[in-house]
Amino acid sequence: MNPPCLSVIMPVYNEASTVEEVIRKVLQQPEVAELITVNDASSDGTSEVLHRLASELPKMRVCDHKFNQGKGAALRTGVSHATAPYVIIQDADLEYDPEEYPVLLKPILSGKADVVFGSRFIGGEAHRVLYFWHSVGNNFLTLLSNMFTNLNLTDMETCYKVFRREIIQGIRIEENRFGFEPEITAKVAKLKVRIYEVAVSYSGRTYEEGKKIGWRDGMSAIRCILKYGLS
């Protein structure tokens, strides 16, 4: 069992139906030293849930955005408040399982890695079968990103990314929305740090269940791959 060493950054926007379950599961993990939630101006009751839980749970903090800015902006806020040696990104839905934190931390704690990506596309971990064209899009964006970064990642768009705190806090996050993923991948690649991938499970949501990302975000990702890959 790993001692508490992990700052969990959770951007939250209109996730009232799932956020309490995710938060409680995150805080059950012994590796978690703190959970920093960033309420990105939710309008569905999420804010009330977050502040109620923060009053009950000593490891949890809430940062509030006065207006909606996007996932990247929420992560920028959350990362700036992290204090533990390692930082992980956790979505506020139920797509990724916090019980896999030990798997994600292992390459860093063993001294092999500085950054770890959790891949939905390697290994034998379970994943929900959903949209064909999403899979095609993810593979295309990862391939395009790899062409500019010279990495051989299998899942650039994964939520689960773990960093040594000094690495992620040393990077200026510019993108406000879903462009964070290709931006941070390009900037980490330029640092020449040790990057590992590990297999993680994935329980994706349908749009009816609250999934937010769409084709416009894919176009934005292409823009960011070119912008940060060529800069």
Backbone as numpy.savetxt, mean C-alpha at the origin, in Angstrom:
# Nx Ny Nz CAx CAy CAz Cx Cy Cz
8.02 -15.22 16.50 7.18 -14.03 16.50 8.06 -12.79 16.50
7.77 -11.87 15.57 8.54 -10.64 15.47 8.03 -9.62 16.47
8.94 -8.85 17.12 8.50 -7.79 18.04 7.89 -6.64 17.26
7.15 -5.74 17.93 6.56 -4.60 17.23 7.64 -3.74 16.55
7.57 -3.60 15.24 8.58 -2.87 14.50 8.02 -2.18 13.27
6.69 -2.19 13.14 6.06 -1.83 11.87 5.08 -0.68 12.05
5.28 0.37 11.24 4.27 1.42 11.11 3.38 1.06 9.93
2.09 0.94 10.17 1.13 0.63 9.11 0.45 1.93 8.69
0.54 2.26 7.41 -0.09 3.46 6.87 -1.32 3.05 6.08
-2.48 3.55 6.50 -3.74 3.14 5.88 -4.51 4.36 5.35
-4.47 4.59 4.03 -5.33 5.63 3.45 -6.77 5.15 3.44
-7.71 6.02 3.81 -9.10 5.60 3.94 -10.01 6.63 3.26
-10.85 6.14 2.35 -11.85 7.00 1.73 -13.13 6.21 1.51
-14.16 6.56 2.26 -15.48 5.94 2.14 -15.42 4.42 2.23
-14.89 3.94 3.35 -14.79 2.49 3.59 -15.47 2.11 4.91
-16.60 2.73 5.20 -17.27 2.50 6.48 -17.66 1.04 6.69
-17.92 0.32 5.60 -18.40 -1.06 5.74 -17.29 -2.05 6.07
-16.04 -1.69 5.82 -14.94 -2.65 6.01 -13.85 -2.17 6.96
-13.76 -0.86 7.20 -12.56 -0.33 7.83 -12.37 -0.83 9.27
-13.45 -0.99 10.03 -13.28 -1.46 11.41 -12.71 -2.87 11.45
-13.21 -3.75 10.60 -12.70 -5.12 10.57 -11.22 -5.15 10.20
-10.84 -4.35 9.21 -9.44 -4.31 8.80 -8.56 -3.76 9.92
-8.99 -2.67 10.55 -8.20 -2.06 11.62 -7.98 -3.05 12.77
-9.02 -3.71 13.17 -8.87 -4.65 14.29 -7.95 -5.81 13.91
-8.01 -6.24 12.67 -7.13 -7.32 12.23 -5.68 -6.84 12.18
-5.46 -5.64 11.69 -4.11 -5.07 11.66 -3.52 -5.02 13.06
-4.29 -4.53 14.01 -3.77 -4.34 15.37 -3.65 -5.64 16.15
-4.16 -6.72 15.61 -3.94 -8.04 16.22 -2.57 -8.60 15.89
-1.90 -8.02 14.90 -0.61 -8.56 14.46 0.50 -8.09 15.40
1.29 -9.00 15.96 2.30 -8.61 16.94 3.40 -7.72 16.38
3.57 -7.71 15.06 4.62 -6.89 14.45 4.27 -5.40 14.43
3.00 -5.06 14.65 2.54 -3.70 14.46 2.84 -2.84 15.70
3.64 -1.80 15.49 3.93 -0.84 16.56 2.93 0.30 16.57
2.43 0.67 15.38 1.46 1.76 15.28 0.70 1.64 13.97
-0.54 2.13 14.00 -1.39 2.21 12.80 -1.76 3.66 12.60
-1.36 4.22 11.46 -1.68 5.60 11.13 -2.71 5.59 10.01
-3.94 5.95 10.33 -4.99 6.02 9.33 -5.10 7.46 8.84
-5.35 7.62 7.54 -5.52 8.95 6.97 -6.91 9.01 6.33
-7.81 9.73 6.97 -9.16 9.88 6.46 -9.17 10.96 5.38
-9.36 10.53 4.13 -9.26 11.45 2.99 -10.62 12.08 2.68
-11.16 12.77 3.71 -12.43 13.49 3.58 -13.58 12.55 3.19
-13.68 11.44 3.90 -14.78 10.50 3.67 -16.12 11.14 4.01
-17.16 10.69 3.32 -18.50 11.27 3.51 -19.55 10.23 3.86
-19.12 9.00 4.18 -20.08 7.91 4.40 -20.11 7.42 5.84
-19.56 8.18 6.77 -19.50 7.74 8.16 -18.17 7.14 8.56
-17.24 7.02 7.61 -15.92 6.47 7.91 -15.20 7.27 9.00
-15.29 8.59 8.93 -14.61 9.44 9.90 -15.03 9.12 11.33
-16.33 8.94 11.53 -16.84 8.64 12.86 -16.31 7.30 13.35
-16.26 6.31 12.46 -15.73 5.00 12.83 -14.26 5.12 13.23
-13.48 5.84 12.45 -12.05 5.98 12.74 -11.80 6.65 14.08
-12.50 7.72 14.35 -12.24 8.45 15.60 -12.76 7.67 16.81
-13.83 6.92 16.64 -14.28 6.05 17.73 -13.24 4.99 18.05
-12.70 4.35 17.02 -11.70 3.30 17.24 -10.42 3.87 17.83
-10.02 5.06 17.36 -8.78 5.67 17.87 -8.90 5.99 19.36
-10.10 6.26 19.83 -10.30 6.53 21.26 -10.21 5.26 22.09
-10.37 4.10 21.42 -10.34 2.81 22.12 -8.99 2.10 21.99
-8.28 2.34 20.90 -7.11 1.54 20.55 -5.84 2.38 20.64
-4.98 2.12 21.60 -3.84 3.00 21.86 -2.81 3.06 20.75
-2.72 2.05 19.89 -1.72 2.06 18.82 -2.20 2.78 17.57
-3.43 3.27 17.58 -4.03 3.83 16.37 -4.09 5.35 16.44
-3.77 5.99 15.30 -3.91 7.45 15.17 -4.71 7.75 13.90
-5.37 8.90 13.91 -6.13 9.36 12.75 -5.62 10.71 12.30
-5.33 10.84 11.01 -5.05 12.13 10.39 -6.21 12.43 9.45
-6.72 13.64 9.47 -7.88 14.00 8.67 -7.50 14.99 7.57
-7.89 14.69 6.34 -7.82 15.65 5.25 -9.14 16.40 5.17
-9.09 17.71 5.02 -10.32 18.51 4.97 -11.06 18.33 3.65
-10.33 17.98 2.59 -10.97 17.70 1.31 -10.26 16.51 0.67
-10.96 15.82 -0.21 -10.42 14.61 -0.82 -9.26 14.94 -1.74
-8.11 14.28 -1.51 -6.92 14.55 -2.30 -6.41 13.32 -3.05
-6.77 12.12 -2.61 -6.34 10.92 -3.29 -5.41 10.07 -2.45
-5.20 8.83 -2.92 -4.40 7.86 -2.16 -2.97 8.32 -1.96
-2.34 8.86 -3.01 -0.96 9.29 -2.88 -0.81 10.38 -1.84
-1.74 11.34 -1.83 -1.68 12.41 -0.84 -1.88 11.87 0.57
-2.78 10.89 0.72 -3.00 10.28 2.03 -1.75 9.55 2.50
-1.08 8.86 1.58 0.15 8.16 1.95 1.25 9.15 2.31
1.32 10.26 1.60 2.31 11.29 1.92 2.13 11.78 3.36
0.88 12.01 3.73 0.58 12.43 5.10 0.95 11.34 6.10
0.51 10.12 5.84 0.76 9.03 6.77 2.22 8.72 6.96
2.97 8.65 5.87 4.40 8.32 5.94 5.15 9.35 6.77
4.75 10.61 6.67 5.45 11.66 7.42 5.31 11.49 8.93
4.29 10.76 9.37 4.06 10.55 10.81 4.62 9.22 11.32
5.18 8.39 10.46 5.66 7.07 10.88 6.88 7.18 11.78
6.95 6.32 12.79 8.07 6.34 13.73 8.75 4.98 13.90
8.12 3.89 13.46 8.71 2.56 13.63 9.81 2.33 12.58
10.67 1.33 12.77 11.78 1.10 11.83 11.35 0.76 10.42
10.18 0.13 10.27 9.72 -0.31 8.96 8.30 0.20 8.72
7.98 0.45 7.45 6.69 1.04 7.07 6.04 0.16 6.02
4.75 -0.14 6.20 3.99 -0.90 5.22 2.71 -0.15 4.88
2.25 -0.30 3.64 1.00 0.29 3.19 -0.09 -0.77 3.27
-1.22 -0.38 3.84 -2.36 -1.29 4.01 -3.63 -0.60 3.54
-4.33 -1.17 2.56 -5.61 -0.62 2.14 -6.66 -0.86 3.21
-7.73 -0.06 3.15 -8.77 -0.12 4.17 -9.91 -1.07 3.82
-9.74 -1.85 2.75 -10.75 -2.85 2.41 -10.25 -4.21 2.87
-10.79 -5.27 2.35 -10.42 -6.61 2.80 -9.66 -7.39 1.73
-9.02 -6.67 0.80 -8.36 -7.35 -0.31 -7.02 -7.98 0.08
-6.32 -7.38 1.04 -5.01 -7.87 1.47 -5.06 -8.27 2.94
-4.34 -9.32 3.30 -4.47 -9.94 4.62 -3.30 -9.54 5.53
-3.56 -8.79 6.61 -2.50 -8.39 7.54 -1.76 -9.57 8.19
-2.36 -10.76 8.18 -1.66 -11.90 8.77 -0.40 -12.27 7.99
-0.24 -11.68 6.82 0.94 -11.96 6.00 2.10 -10.98 6.26
1.97 -10.12 7.25 3.07 -9.20 7.59 4.39 -9.94 7.85
4.40 -11.07 8.58 5.68 -11.75 8.81 6.37 -12.17 7.51
5.59 -12.61 6.53 6.16 -13.01 5.24 6.79 -11.81 4.54
6.11 -10.68 4.60 6.61 -9.46 3.96 7.85 -8.91 4.67
7.89 -9.05 5.97 9.02 -8.52 6.75 10.26 -9.40 6.70
10.07 -10.68 6.44 11.18 -11.63 6.56 12.44 -11.23 5.78
12.35 -10.83 4.50 13.59 -10.47 3.78 14.30 -9.26 4.38
13.54 -8.32 4.97 14.16 -7.16 5.60 14.79 -7.54 6.93
14.05 -8.27 7.75 14.56 -8.63 9.08 15.75 -9.58 9.00
15.85 -10.34 7.92 16.99 -11.24 7.75 18.20 -10.54 7.14
18.06 -9.24 6.86 19.19 -8.47 6.34 19.40 -8.56 4.85
18.43 -9.12 4.11 18.60 -9.30 2.67 18.03 -8.14 1.85
17.02 -7.45 2.38 16.27 -6.47 1.58 16.12 -5.16 2.31
15.90 -4.11 1.52 15.56 -2.79 2.04 14.11 -2.43 1.74
13.58 -3.01 0.66 12.21 -2.79 0.23 11.65 -4.14 -0.21
10.40 -4.42 0.15 9.76 -5.68 -0.24 8.41 -5.38 -0.88
8.17 -5.96 -2.05 6.88 -5.89 -2.73 6.16 -7.22 -2.50
4.88 -7.14 -2.18 4.06 -8.35 -2.09 3.39 -8.62 -3.41
3.72 -9.71 -4.06 3.19 -9.99 -5.39 1.99 -10.92 -5.33
0.94 -10.51 -6.07 -0.26 -11.34 -6.21 -0.11 -12.39 -7.29
1.01 -12.36 -8.03 1.13 -13.17 -9.24 2.25 -14.20 -9.20
2.89 -14.37 -8.05 3.90 -15.42 -7.92 3.50 -16.34 -6.78
4.05 -17.53 -6.77 3.82 -18.46 -5.67 2.44 -19.07 -5.71
2.10 -19.75 -4.63 0.86 -20.51 -4.60 -0.19 -19.96 -3.67
-0.09 -18.65 -3.30 -1.08 -18.09 -2.39 -2.43 -17.90 -3.11
-3.50 -17.97 -2.33 -4.85 -17.89 -2.90 -5.15 -16.49 -3.40
-5.87 -16.40 -4.51 -6.37 -15.11 -4.96 -7.73 -15.31 -5.62
-8.58 -14.32 -5.40 -9.93 -14.39 -5.95 -9.89 -14.20 -7.46
-10.65 -14.98 -8.18 -10.74 -14.87 -9.64 -11.75 -13.78 -9.98
-11.27 -12.72 -10.70 -12.15 -11.62 -11.05 -11.96 -11.20 -12.50
-11.51 -9.95 -12.72 -11.57 -9.34 -14.04 -10.36 -9.66 -14.91
-10.61 -10.23 -16.10 -9.55 -10.55 -17.05 -8.78 -9.30 -17.47
-9.50 -8.24 -17.84 -8.82 -7.06 -18.37 -8.04 -6.31 -17.29
-8.45 -6.44 -16.04 -7.63 -5.88 -14.95 -6.29 -6.60 -14.89
-6.33 -7.92 -15.04 -5.09 -8.71 -15.02 -4.18 -8.31 -16.18
-4.78 -8.15 -17.36 -4.00 -7.72 -18.52 -3.39 -6.34 -18.27
-4.20 -5.44 -17.72 -3.71 -4.09 -17.43 -2.58 -4.09 -16.42
-2.73 -4.87 -15.35 -1.67 -4.95 -14.34 -0.38 -5.48 -14.93
-0.49 -6.52 -15.74 0.71 -7.10 -16.35 1.38 -6.11 -17.30
0.57 -5.38 -18.06 1.12 -4.39 -19.00 1.83 -3.27 -18.25
1.19 -2.74 -17.19 1.80 -1.65 -16.44 3.08 -2.09 -15.75
3.10 -3.31 -15.23 4.32 -3.82 -14.60 5.42 -3.99 -15.64
5.08 -4.53 -16.81 6.08 -4.68 -17.87 6.64 -3.32 -18.29
5.76 -2.35 -18.50 6.22 -1.02 -18.92 7.09 -0.39 -17.84
6.68 -0.52 -16.60 7.49 0.00 -15.49 8.86 -0.67 -15.45
8.89 -1.98 -15.61 10.16 -2.70 -15.59 11.09 -2.25 -16.72
10.54 -1.91 -17.87 11.36 -1.45 -18.99 12.10 -0.16 -18.65
11.48 0.68 -17.83 12.10 1.95 -17.48 12.97 1.86 -16.22
12.65 0.93 -15.31 13.41 0.81 -14.06 14.50 -0.26 -14.12
14.42 -1.15 -15.11 15.31 -2.29 -15.22 15.17 -3.24 -14.02
13.97 -3.29 -13.46 13.65 -4.28 -12.44 12.89 -5.43 -13.09
12.79 -6.55 -12.38 12.01 -7.68 -12.90 10.86 -8.02 -11.97
10.13 -6.98 -11.55 8.96 -7.16 -10.70 7.86 -7.91 -11.45
7.00 -8.57 -10.70 5.82 -9.20 -11.29 4.54 -8.46 -10.95
4.58 -7.51 -9.99 3.35 -6.85 -9.54 3.68 -5.45 -9.01
3.97 -4.53 -9.94 4.30 -3.16 -9.55 3.14 -2.48 -8.85
1.90 -2.81 -9.23 0.72 -2.12 -8.71 0.23 -2.67 -7.37
0.94 -3.59 -6.78 0.52 -4.15 -5.50 0.39 -3.09 -4.42
-0.59 -3.26 -3.54 -0.69 -2.38 -2.37 0.45 -2.66 -1.39
0.74 -3.95 -1.17 1.69 -4.31 -0.12 3.13 -4.00 -0.54
3.63 -2.92 0.02 5.04 -2.54 -0.13 5.57 -2.22 1.26
6.71 -2.78 1.60 7.35 -2.54 2.90 8.69 -1.84 2.67
8.97 -0.84 3.49 10.19 -0.06 3.34 10.90 0.10 4.68
12.21 0.15 4.64 12.90 0.74 5.78 12.43 2.18 5.89
12.14 2.62 7.10 11.50 3.94 7.25 12.34 5.06 6.65
13.65 5.00 6.79 14.47 6.09 6.27 14.42 6.18 4.75
14.12 5.06 4.11 14.02 5.07 2.64 12.75 5.77 2.19
11.60 5.35 2.70 10.34 5.94 2.25 10.22 7.39 2.72
10.74 7.72 3.89 10.65 9.11 4.34 11.66 10.00 3.61
12.62 9.40 2.94 13.58 10.17 2.17 13.13 10.43 0.73
11.99 9.89 0.34 11.45 10.06 -1.01 10.33 11.09 -0.98
10.39 12.06 -1.87 9.31 13.05 -1.98 8.20 12.48 -2.83
7.05 12.22 -2.23 5.90 11.68 -2.95 5.16 12.83 -3.61
5.11 12.82 -4.93 4.51 13.92 -5.68 3.08 13.64 -6.13
2.80 12.39 -6.47 1.48 12.05 -7.01 0.43 12.03 -5.90
-0.74 12.56 -6.19 -1.81 12.61 -5.20 -2.75 11.42 -5.26
-2.84 10.76 -6.42 -3.83 9.71 -6.55 -3.16 8.35 -6.76
-3.66 7.54 -7.66 -3.14 6.17 -7.79 -1.80 6.12 -8.52
-1.29 7.28 -8.99 0.03 7.30 -9.59 1.15 7.04 -8.62
0.80 6.94 -7.34 1.82 6.65 -6.32 2.61 5.38 -6.64
1.94 4.33 -7.10 2.60 3.03 -7.27 3.76 3.11 -8.28
3.53 3.58 -9.53 4.67 3.68 -10.44 5.69 4.73 -10.02
5.22 5.80 -9.38 6.17 6.83 -8.92 7.13 6.25 -7.90
6.60 5.60 -6.88 7.47 5.11 -5.80 8.37 3.98 -6.31
7.86 3.18 -7.25 8.69 2.11 -7.82 9.87 2.69 -8.57
9.63 3.71 -9.39 10.72 4.34 -10.15 11.73 4.99 -9.22
11.25 5.65 -8.18 12.17 6.36 -7.28 12.98 5.41 -6.42
12.36 4.30 -6.00 13.10 3.28 -5.24 14.16 2.64 -6.13
13.80 2.36 -7.40 14.76 1.73 -8.31 16.01 2.60 -8.48
15.82 3.91 -8.52 16.96 4.82 -8.72 17.87 4.89 -7.50
17.37 4.49 -6.35 18.19 4.48 -5.14 19.16 3.31 -5.08
18.96 2.33 -5.95 19.81 1.14 -6.00 19.78 0.36 -4.68
18.62 0.35 -4.03 18.48 -0.43 -2.80 18.11 -1.86 -3.15
18.15 -2.73 -2.17 17.85 -4.14 -2.39 16.34 -4.36 -2.32
15.77 -4.83 -3.42 14.33 -5.01 -3.54 14.02 -6.51 -3.67
13.08 -6.98 -2.87 12.62 -8.37 -2.94 11.13 -8.39 -3.23
10.67 -9.52 -3.74 9.24 -9.80 -3.88 8.91 -11.06 -3.10
7.74 -11.09 -2.49 7.23 -12.31 -1.86 5.78 -12.49 -2.29
5.33 -13.73 -2.31 3.95 -14.03 -2.70 2.98 -13.65 -1.58
1.87 -13.00 -1.97 0.80 -12.70 -1.02 -0.52 -13.14 -1.62
-1.49 -13.39 -0.76 -2.83 -13.73 -1.22 -3.57 -12.46 -1.60
-4.70 -12.63 -2.27 -5.45 -11.46 -2.72 -6.92 -11.81 -2.83
-7.76 -11.04 -2.15 -9.21 -11.24 -2.21 -9.83 -9.97 -2.80
-9.71 -9.82 -4.11 -10.15 -8.60 -4.78 -11.65 -8.36 -4.67
-12.01 -7.08 -4.80 -13.42 -6.70 -4.75 -13.95 -6.41 -6.15
-15.25 -6.56 -6.30 -15.92 -6.11 -7.51 -16.25 -4.62 -7.35
-16.65 -3.99 -8.44 -17.07 -2.59 -8.35 -18.31 -2.45 -7.48
-19.18 -3.45 -7.50 -20.37 -3.41 -6.66 -20.00 -3.48 -5.18
-18.87 -4.11 -4.89 -18.41 -4.23 -3.50 -17.56 -3.04 -3.06
-17.32 -2.10 -3.96 -16.63 -0.88 -3.55 -15.30 -0.60 -4.21
-14.88 -1.42 -5.18 -13.61 -1.18 -5.85 -13.66 0.18 -6.56
-12.56 0.96 -6.45 -12.58 2.32 -6.95 -11.72 2.54 -8.19
-10.67 1.78 -8.38 -9.73 2.05 -9.46 -10.37 1.73 -10.80
-10.08 2.55 -11.83 -10.66 2.35 -13.14 -9.67 2.65 -14.25
-10.18 2.71 -15.48 -9.29 2.85 -16.65 -8.56 4.18 -16.64
-9.16 5.23 -16.09 -8.47 6.52 -16.02 -7.22 6.42 -15.15
-7.29 5.61 -14.11 -6.13 5.41 -13.25 -5.03 4.66 -13.99
-5.42 3.76 -14.90 -4.44 3.07 -15.73 -3.71 4.03 -16.64
-4.45 4.97 -17.23 -3.82 5.97 -18.08 -2.88 6.87 -17.27
-3.31 7.21 -16.05 -2.45 8.01 -15.18 -1.18 7.25 -14.82
-1.30 5.93 -14.62 -0.13 5.12 -14.31 0.88 5.14 -15.45
0.39 5.07 -16.69 1.29 5.14 -17.85 2.02 6.48 -17.86
1.28 7.56 -17.61 1.90 8.88 -17.54 3.01 8.92 -16.49
2.73 8.33 -15.33 3.71 8.37 -14.23 4.92 7.49 -14.54
4.70 6.35 -15.18 5.83 5.50 -15.57 6.76 6.26 -16.48
6.21 6.98 -17.44 7.04 7.75 -18.37 7.68 8.93 -17.66
6.90 9.64 -16.85 7.42 10.83 -16.16 8.59 10.50 -15.25
8.40 9.54 -14.37 9.43 9.25 -13.38 10.51 8.30 -13.91
10.17 7.55 -14.93 11.18 6.69 -15.55 12.16 7.47 -16.38
11.73 8.58 -16.96 12.60 9.39 -17.81 13.27 10.54 -17.07
12.83 10.82 -15.85 13.38 11.98 -15.12 14.70 11.64 -14.44
